[in-house]
Each structure stands twice: as C-alpha cells, then as structure tokens.
C-alpha cells in the first residue's frame, strides 16, 4: 500500500472586478452611443471593444491553483485558459508571502522583468516559487500553509 498523497486546490474569483468591469463596459457603450452615429462605421470599433472586453473578463477574473507532488498548476479564467504548469523538477524553492492591497491594484495575470509571473486576484497569502533558472512565480492562494505543505514533500525529498 502506498503512502497518501497531499494535494491542495483552491479557486478564487474576483467578483468586485467583474461587477465594475460590466458596469464600466455598459457605461462606455451608453456614453459612446454607437447607435447615434453612422451605423456601418460603428460596428467594427464596437465589435473590437466587446471582443477585447469579453476576453479580458473571461481570462483574468478567476484563478484555480493546485499544488502537490507534481508541482504547481494554474488555470486562469472561467474556462481554465490560459494554463500554466510548473513541474516540481523546475521548482528550486517555495515560500509564503503576503500580498498587500497596494500590490494587487492591477491584479490578474501579468509578467514583469523584476517580479516574474504574478497570478494574484486579491490581497492575502501567496506562494512565491523560485524556479531552477532563478525566475520567480507568485500565486495567490486561500491557504498558503496548506499549499506549501502539499508542495514541500516533493521539493525536499
């Protein structure tokens, strides 16, 4: 009989951002009054705006994180896309950090040259991974201790 495997999984949805985004999109559409202008000329900008708005809303307002013996998997958005996988073999170290409100004002999925990939929707605990190539990945989770406990047996075995 094999030993039990500990796996951590959490899902975070940023409902306030969804509400503000929908209200802002409706306000922009109403203020822009696309029906008042030359209609054939307004359909392309309106379609581009609605397409970009929908893609941003669907991909950056929800985050599902799973940590375990295989490493860390991150699914972004409602449909689980984009998806990021960090195998345990690529993770050199992991630590728990606290993300403040000031660091999450532009929450979601983004990359920075100094901070690496960041997947954060709200303030609170996060797991910062240091990869074998020296880069960092920061992932917001509901319970940092549980996420790290599921990841550490593989890292320090």
C-alpha positions in Angstrom: 0.0 0.0 0.0 1.4 3.4 -0.9 1.5 6.5 1.3 -1.3 9.0 0.9 -0.6 12.0 -1.4 -1.4 15.5 -0.2 -2.9 17.8 -2.8 -4.0 21.4 -2.3 -6.6 23.1 -4.6 -8.2 26.5 -4.4 -10.3 28.7 -6.6 -10.5 32.5 -6.3 -13.0 34.7 -8.2 -12.8 38.4 -8.1 -16.5 39.4 -8.1 -16.0 43.1 -7.4 -13.8 43.4 -10.5 -16.4 41.6 -12.6 -19.1 44.0 -11.4 -17.0 47.1 -12.0 -16.0 45.8 -15.4 -19.6 45.1 -16.5 -20.8 48.4 -15.2 -17.9 50.2 -16.9 -18.5 48.4 -20.2 -22.2 49.3 -20.2 -21.4 52.9 -19.3 -18.8 53.2 -22.1 -21.3 51.7 -24.6 -24.0 54.0 -23.5 -21.8 57.1 -23.5 -20.3 56.2 -26.8 -23.8 55.9 -28.3 -22.9 53.7 -31.2 -26.5 53.7 -32.4 -26.4 57.5 -32.9 -23.5 57.6 -35.4 -23.2 56.2 -38.9 -24.1 52.6 -38.0 -22.0 50.7 -40.5 -18.9 52.7 -39.4 -19.5 52.0 -35.7 -19.9 48.2 -35.9 -16.1 47.4 -36.2 -15.0 49.5 -33.2 -17.9 48.2 -31.2 -17.1 44.6 -32.1 -13.4 45.1 -31.3 -14.2 46.7 -27.9 -16.7 44.0 -27.0 -14.3 41.2 -28.0 -11.3 42.6 -26.0 -13.6 43.3 -23.1 -15.0 39.8 -23.1 -11.6 38.1 -23.4 -10.2 40.2 -20.5 -13.2 39.5 -18.4 -13.2 35.7 -19.0 -9.5 35.2 -18.6 -8.5 37.4 -15.7 -11.2 37.3 -13.1 -10.9 33.7 -11.8 -7.9 31.6 -10.7 -7.6 28.0 -9.8 -4.4 26.7 -8.2 -3.4 23.1 -7.5 -0.2 22.2 -5.7 1.1 18.7 -5.0 3.8 16.2 -5.7 3.8 17.0 -9.4 4.3 20.7 -8.8 2.0 23.7 -9.4 -0.7 24.0 -11.9 -2.6 27.3 -12.5 -5.8 27.7 -14.5 -6.8 31.2 -15.3 -10.3 32.4 -16.2 -13.7 30.8 -16.4 -12.6 28.2 -19.0 -9.2 27.4 -17.5 -7.3 29.3 -20.1 -4.5 30.3 -20.1 -3.0 27.4 -18.2 0.4 27.4 -16.6 2.3 24.3 -15.2 5.4 24.3 -13.1 6.7 20.8 -12.6 8.3 20.0 -9.2 11.6 19.4 -11.0 11.7 23.0 -12.1 10.9 24.4 -8.6 14.0 25.1 -6.5 12.3 26.7 -3.5 8.9 27.9 -2.4 7.8 30.4 0.4 4.7 32.0 1.7 4.4 35.8 1.3 1.6 38.2 2.0 0.4 40.3 -0.9 -0.9 43.8 0.2 -3.8 45.7 -1.4 -1.3 48.1 -3.0 0.4 45.2 -4.9 -2.9 43.9 -6.2 -4.3 47.1 -7.7 -3.5 45.6 -11.1 -4.4 42.1 -10.1 -4.8 39.2 -12.5 -2.1 37.6 -14.6 0.9 39.7 -15.6 4.6 39.4 -16.1 7.3 41.8 -15.0 11.0 41.6 -15.6 11.8 42.0 -11.9 9.0 40.0 -10.3 8.4 37.4 -13.0 4.9 35.9 -13.4 2.3 37.0 -10.9 -1.2 35.4 -10.6 -3.0 37.4 -7.9 -6.6 38.5 -7.7 -6.8 39.7 -4.1 -4.6 40.6 -1.1 -3.7 37.9 1.3 -1.4 34.8 1.3 0.5 33.8 -1.8 3.1 31.2 -2.6 6.3 32.5 -4.3 8.1 29.9 -6.3 11.8 30.2 -7.2 12.4 28.2 -10.3 15.7 26.4 -11.1 16.5 29.1 -13.7 16.3 31.8 -11.0 12.9 33.3 -12.1 10.0 33.8 -9.7 6.3 33.0 -9.9 3.9 34.4 -7.4 0.5 32.7 -7.0 -2.3 34.0 -4.7 -3.9 31.2 -2.7 -6.6 31.0 0.0 -4.4 29.0 2.4 -0.7 29.4 2.0 0.3 26.9 4.6 -1.7 24.1 3.0 -0.5 24.9 -0.5 3.1 24.9 0.7 2.6 21.6 2.7 1.4 19.9 -0.4 4.4 21.1 -2.4 7.2 20.7 0.1 7.5 16.8 0.4 8.5 16.7 -3.3 10.8 19.7 -3.0 12.8 18.4 0.0 12.6 14.7 -0.5 
